[in-house]
Amino acid sequence: MTRVLVAYGTRFGSTREIASAIVHELNSGGLDAQAAEASGSLNPDNYDAFVIGSPLYGSKWLSTAGMCAAVMSEHIEGKPVALFSIGTTGVADPEAGEAEHKEFIGGLTEVAPKLNIVSDAVFNGYFERSNLPWYLRIIDRFAPTPQGDHRDWSAIHAWAKSLVPKLTAK
Ligand SMILES: Cc1cc2nc3c(=O)[nH]c(=O)nc-3n(C[C@H](O)[C@H](O)[C@H](O)COP(=O)(O)O)c2cc1C
């Protein structure tokens, strides 16, 4: 059975719930997936395929998830990898959200050219204004991000389902 690691970064927990949904869908498709918070202690040798994701903060992934992808790329010998970003830029402007994600993935592939990326996607996240530091709350007043849970669970499940054949060990 194909063993899949779904490694995620999170600050406030919304990406953890997305990682759980992805695991659920992959397991329903016959894979053996498990989620773990991205860290240097994950052993890529225990897995045949990877899904790695992070929320965007200041247009970048959390460093734990970015480092995890970059470091693992050196040890996974072309095993398939799917990447996802979570953010709220796309709530008001889907093209801008997609562009922010693509920009980050482009930078990641420059530092980790060995990643065998079979799919990548960006999904809207959960925006809680009180999580902003005070100086960002002032900036946010001028172009307010819509508050609340913007996660599109059917899109997340559909993407995870589409990964099953791409991640399945040959
Ligand atoms: C301080 C701060 C900065 C953020 N920066 C971005 C950003 O640059 N782009 C984006 O799309 N979303 C941004 N977001 C939205 C988060 O990515 C979103 O809330 C996400 O769901 C948080 O995931 P988590 O709960 O797993 O930490 C930001 C949120 C906060 C609080």
The ligand as a Gaussian input file, in Angstrom:
#p B3LYP/6-31G(d) Opt

LIG

0 1
 C       -0.641000      38.104000      10.133000
 C       -1.311000      37.394000       8.992000
 C       -0.747000      37.456000       7.715000
 C       -1.357000      36.794000       6.634000
 N       -0.790000      36.887000       5.387000
 C       -1.413000      36.287000       4.324000
 C       -0.865000      36.396000       3.009000
 O        0.174000      37.004000       2.764000
 N       -1.558000      35.811000       1.986000
 C       -2.721000      35.110000       2.171000
 O       -3.307000      34.627000       1.198000
 N       -3.234000      34.944000       3.420000
 C       -2.607000      35.518000       4.499000
 N       -3.113000      35.365000       5.770000
 C       -4.270000      34.467000       5.984000
 C       -3.826000      33.083000       6.495000
 O       -3.029000      32.407000       5.536000
 C       -5.098000      32.271000       6.810000
 O       -5.736000      32.901000       7.902000
 C       -4.833000      30.793000       7.104000
 O       -6.067000      30.089000       7.100000
 C       -4.124000      30.601000       8.447000
 O       -3.801000      29.241000       8.598000
 P       -3.515000      28.555000      10.021000
 O       -4.805000      28.678000      10.844000
 O       -3.209000      27.135000       9.690000
 O       -2.360000      29.267000      10.661000
 C       -2.544000      36.029000       6.845000
 C       -3.105000      35.951000       8.141000
 C       -2.505000      36.632000       9.204000
 C       -3.128000      36.514000      10.566000

